[in-house]
């Protein structure tokens, strides 16, 4: 009885800890995205005064806004991967999870771009589909409710796809990172052995 209670309480405690990891990671990622978005807005507000002051500075400011916007999109993907990290790797949360996601994604930007394009395309397709459905749907209260439910289900399907895609991307990045680390460790071990053999000769 006591052992069973201890086991159950231990599992509940572990589950609570695992829940707090994603929650803290979401909060930290949200702060990062808000700071980045605020910086973009601040740079965009400089367009009007720079228009009268210097075209060169205006061009540089526009390039900075563009690059910062692309970085914000990339940061959004990093934060999504960090959420998967905090759920799959207990002990990594907040800044630690974001840092881990950043390292896992380094050199794997093509998959990140594919994820962003697919997710944004699906999200953008939902609204026109809903608009068309409202236009051709019979105009009645039950039909309106059905259209609203269908719209929510479509949004839910996009969210499920997004979570599944980013989770698969995380595990792919982690597996590739592990292979790279194993290869580096094997190369280091081989080099050490070679140097040792040469020294013995």
C-alpha positions as a printed Julia matrix, in Angstrom:
201×3 Matrix{Float64}:
   0.0    0.0     0.0
   2.63   2.59    1.0
   4.91   1.64   -1.9
   2.03   1.99   -4.31
   1.11   5.4    -2.86
   4.71   6.53   -3.14
   4.85   5.36   -6.74
   1.62   7.16   -7.64
   2.69  10.37   -5.87
   6.07  10.16   -7.58
   4.42   9.85  -10.98
   2.08  12.75  -10.23
   5.05  14.88   -9.15
   6.95  13.96  -12.31
   3.91  14.79  -14.43
   3.56  18.18  -12.72
   7.23  18.91  -13.31
   6.9   17.89  -16.94
   3.86  20.19  -17.33
   5.7   23.16  -15.84
   8.53  22.7   -18.34
   6.38  23.4   -21.44
   4.49  26.18  -19.6
   7.71  28.02  -18.71
   9.06  27.42  -22.21
   5.92  28.89  -23.81
   6.17  31.94  -21.53
   9.87  32.46  -22.27
   9.32  32.03  -26.01
   6.43  34.49  -25.92
   8.64  37.09  -24.23
  11.34  36.61  -26.88
   8.83  36.96  -29.72
   7.26  40.08  -28.17
  10.68  41.72  -27.74
  11.6   40.88  -31.34
   8.26  42.17  -32.65
   8.64  45.38  -30.61
  12.09  45.93  -32.13
  10.63  45.47  -35.63
   7.87  47.99  -34.9
  10.41  50.47  -33.52
  12.56  50.17  -36.64
   9.51  50.46  -38.9
   8.5   53.7   -37.16
  11.84  55.22  -38.2
  10.82  55.04  -41.87
   8.97  58.39  -41.86
  11.75  60.53  -40.29
  14.44  58.78  -42.34
  12.48  59.46  -45.53
  13.24  63.16  -45.09
  16.75  62.7   -43.7
  18.65  60.12  -45.79
  17.67  57.59  -48.45
  20.68  55.44  -47.57
  19.64  55.19  -43.92
  16.08  54.53  -45.08
  17.3   51.63  -47.22
  19.37  50.24  -44.35
  16.41  50.54  -41.99
  14.14  48.74  -44.48
  16.72  45.93  -44.82
  16.96  45.7   -41.03
  13.16  45.41  -40.75
  13.13  42.69  -43.41
  15.93  40.7   -41.75
  14.37  41.11  -38.31
  11.03  39.89  -39.67
  12.69  36.78  -41.13
  14.46  36.25  -37.82
  11.1   36.5   -36.01
   9.69  33.75  -38.24
  12.75  31.59  -37.51
  12.48  32.37  -33.8
   8.85  31.23  -33.86
   9.96  27.84  -35.22
  12.77  27.67  -32.63
  10.25  28.31  -29.84
   7.93  25.63  -31.25
  10.83  23.13  -31.28
  11.79  24.28  -27.78
   8.3   23.31  -26.62
   8.9   19.79  -27.98
  12.28  19.78  -26.24
  10.76  20.73  -22.88
   8.17  17.96  -23.23
  10.57  15.24  -24.41
  13.63  16.1   -22.29
  12.79  16.62  -18.61
  14.95  19.25  -16.98
  15.16  21.46  -20.05
  12.79  24.4   -19.82
  12.67  28.07  -20.65
  16.0   29.42  -21.86
  17.57  25.95  -21.66
  14.96  24.47  -23.99
  15.28  27.37  -26.46
  19.07  27.06  -26.44
  18.82  23.3   -27.02
  16.35  23.82  -29.9
  18.64  26.44  -31.45
  21.59  24.03  -31.39
  19.54  21.16  -32.79
  18.28  23.31  -35.67
  21.69  24.68  -36.67
  22.45  23.58  -40.22
  18.94  22.22  -40.78
  17.2   25.36  -42.04
  15.7   23.7   -45.13
  13.38  21.57  -43.0
  12.44  24.62  -40.93
  11.52  26.57  -44.08
   9.41  23.63  -45.3
   7.6   23.5   -41.96
   6.9   27.25  -42.0
   5.65  27.21  -45.61
   3.38  24.2   -45.05
   1.93  25.55  -41.8
   1.34  29.06  -43.11
  -0.17  27.72  -46.35
  -2.64  25.55  -44.46
  -3.53  28.35  -42.04
  -4.01  30.77  -44.95
  -6.22  28.28  -46.8
  -8.67  27.88  -43.9
 -10.12  31.39  -44.07
 -10.97  31.36  -47.84
 -12.51  27.91  -47.47
 -14.69  29.17  -44.62
 -15.69  32.27  -46.65
 -16.68  30.12  -49.64
 -18.61  27.77  -47.36
 -20.58  30.69  -45.9
 -21.35  31.99  -49.4
 -22.72  28.67  -50.7
 -24.06  27.31  -47.4
 -27.85  27.46  -46.87
 -28.68  30.55  -44.79
 -30.19  29.23  -41.58
 -29.28  29.05  -37.9
 -28.36  25.32  -37.91
 -26.33  25.8   -41.09
 -24.47  28.72  -39.52
 -23.67  26.68  -36.43
 -22.49  23.78  -38.61
 -20.25  26.13  -40.61
 -18.78  27.54  -37.4
 -18.09  24.06  -36.05
 -16.46  23.07  -39.36
 -14.27  26.18  -39.2
 -13.14  25.37  -35.66
 -12.4   21.77  -36.7
 -10.33  23.01  -39.63
  -8.34  25.3   -37.34
  -7.87  22.38  -34.94
  -6.66  20.17  -37.8
  -4.09  22.81  -38.79
  -2.92  23.04  -35.18
  -2.63  19.24  -34.91
  -0.63  19.18  -38.14
   1.63  21.94  -36.82
   2.3   20.1   -33.55
   2.88  16.77  -35.34
   5.2   18.39  -37.9
   7.3   20.26  -35.35
   7.53  17.15  -33.14
   8.71  15.03  -36.08
  11.16  17.8   -37.0
  12.5   17.87  -33.44
  13.12  14.11  -33.35
  14.75  14.24  -36.79
  17.06  17.06  -35.65
  17.89  15.21  -32.43
  18.69  11.99  -34.31
  20.92  13.82  -36.8
  22.65  15.67  -33.95
  23.29  12.37  -32.17
  24.78  10.88  -35.34
  27.05  13.93  -35.75
  28.18  13.7   -32.12
  28.85   9.95  -32.44
  30.85  10.49  -35.62
  32.85  13.3   -33.99
  33.52  11.13  -30.92
  34.59   8.21  -33.13
  36.9   10.44  -35.16
  38.43  11.87  -31.97
  38.93   8.34  -30.59
  40.51   7.18  -33.88
  42.85  10.2   -33.94
  43.88   9.54  -30.35
  44.65   5.9   -31.14
  46.62   6.89  -34.26
  48.7    9.39  -32.31
  49.33   6.79  -29.63
  50.5    4.21  -32.2
  52.83   6.76  -33.8
  54.26   7.63  -30.41
  54.9    3.97  -29.64
  56.69   3.53  -32.96
